[in-house]
Amino acid sequence: MVDGIELALKQAGGKAGDITVNYTSLDDSTAQAGTWTPEATQANARRVAGDDQAVAYIGEFNSGASAVSIPILNEVPIAQISPANTAVGLTSDEPGADKGEPDKYYPTGERHYLRIVPKDTIQGAALATVMKEDGCTTVYILNDKEVYGAGLARNIESAAQAQNLEVAGNEGIDPKAPNFRSQAQTIADAGADCFVFSGITANGAVQLYKDVSAAVPDAKLYGPDGVAESGFADPAEGGIPADVAAKTKVTVATLSPDQYPEEGQKFFTDFEAEYGEPNPDPYAIYGYEAMKLVLDTCEQLGPDCTDRQAMIDALFNTKGRESVLGTYDIDENGDTTLTDYGVYTIEGGELQFDKTVQAQTG
């Protein structure tokens, strides 16, 4: 994702019109935790909130981290654009949101946060649609209890029921557990023929899929965008083994390069030329578009680019934007009008585009 952000800035020559733009990547993880932490996220957001030169904050990668940073940046306010967050409750109180969401994230009562990736009402429906198409009858859901995972699990459950799939369970796991054999046995005992994990790779995903595959060898396995990365797909990076990968499908809001507009197809060519990677993780293109959106908005504002409220207002006024992702608007909640999800299989340790799914919400 950061590579995509940096590529967009490099192509623009580090400028938005006449204004020089610098980008600083802030890590919200710690080596000890191996994933994002509230403390690191808080420190990053406070650093940006106190920086007079800061005009935009691209992030977070994880929805749970945005639940920490949004209220801090809302007080400034400073424009926040996420290339990756899908948790419903960050922007609306639609199904999947938790009590008090989204209002609790916006202490000023005004919005400053938007995202360019579709929210989980759509992803939940996409996963249910794929499972139905694949002949699933009984689905078991486990989630990692985070803002993203728990919320998406609610979306998957309601979407699956709407498509007449039996949901045998929807439970949280302890991400730090050494193994998940007991939960895997519960899934086997429930007679589930399909399993979906609603969570992120860092929260025990690889071990979980291995344990479920061993306990229910014939089950079809599914995952969301939270595991759509090489750390889950590639055994060389600690990901799931090939025999488990062969049963697994992942949904993520990116498509095959040839299904993007011309500008999107060019992104993949440019990315490979810059980094030597022909098949980047799906969120590279979202990182690229997040930075492009900031740069284009800044150029449009001219000298007012440094006016933080003007930047927020202009971003929320994004309409008919022709981008690498396709044409989209940003609505009053800060959500994108893009809705297509891609279904990916895993081959040779890499996510391989399978098809586009039009989510059936009923």
C-alpha positions, 0 to 999 in steps of 0.5 A: 500500500505504501509503495502505491502511495509513494509511486503516485507522489513520485509520478507527480514529481512530488508536487500538487500544482505549484505546491511541494508535497512530502509524504512520511510513512508512519508504522502503526505496528510494533515488532513485539505485537506483530500487528497494529497497536492502539498505542502506536496508532495513537502516537502517530495520530497525535504526531500528525495532529500537532504538525502544522504542515500536515494537510492529509492523513492516509490511513489506517490500513486496519479498521480497528486502528482507524477507530483509534485515530479518527477521534484524534484527527477529528478534533483538529480536524485534518482530512483522513483518507483510508485506502483499506478500511471496510468496517461499516460503523466507521461511517454509518449505523447500517447493519454491521455497526456496533452500538454508538457507531459512527457518532462516537468517532466524531467528537466535533459532530463533523466529518473529516474521514472518508474511504475509497474502498467499499464498506462491509455491507457489500463485502458480507453480501459478496462472501455470502453470494460466493458461498451460495454459488459454490454450493455451500449449505451450512456455514460456520463463521469465526471472527477476531473480535476486532472492530473490522472482524466482528462487524464484518462477521455480522454482515456475513451472517445476515447476508448468508441468512438472506440467501437461505444458507444455514449459519451454524455459528458466529463466534470470536476467537482468541487471536493469541491462542497457540492453536484452534483445534477445539474450534475446528472440532466444533465446526466439524461437529456442526456439520458445516461444509463451508467456513469463513474467517472474519479477521486479519492475517495477524490475528492467528489466521494461518494457524486457524485455516490449517486447523479447520482444514485438518478437522473438516478436510472437505470444507470449502474455506473463505476469507475477506480482504483482511487476509488478502495479502502475501503474509496469508497466501504465501508459505514462503512468508509464513502463509497457509500451505498449498493444500489448504490454499487449494480450498480457499477463496478470498474476497477483496475490492480489487479486480483483474488488471484487465477489468480496470479502466486504461489508467488502472491497467497502466498502474500495474505496468508502472508498479512492476516497472518501479518495484519489479512486482507484477502481482502486487498485493491488492491494496497497492492500487488503493494506496496509489489512488488515495495519494492521487486523490489528495494530490489532485484535490490539493492542486484544485485548491491551489493556495487553499490546499493548506487550509485543512477545512477546505481540503476536507470539504473538497474531498467530500465534494468528490463527484464523478472522479475518473480514477485507476479504480473506475469512476466514483463519488464520495457520499456525505458519510465519506463512503465511495460509490464503488461496489464491485468485489473480486474473488481470488483463489490462491496459486503458487503462494499468490492471490489469483483473480478468479471473477468479479462478484455482484453482491446479492443483498437479498 
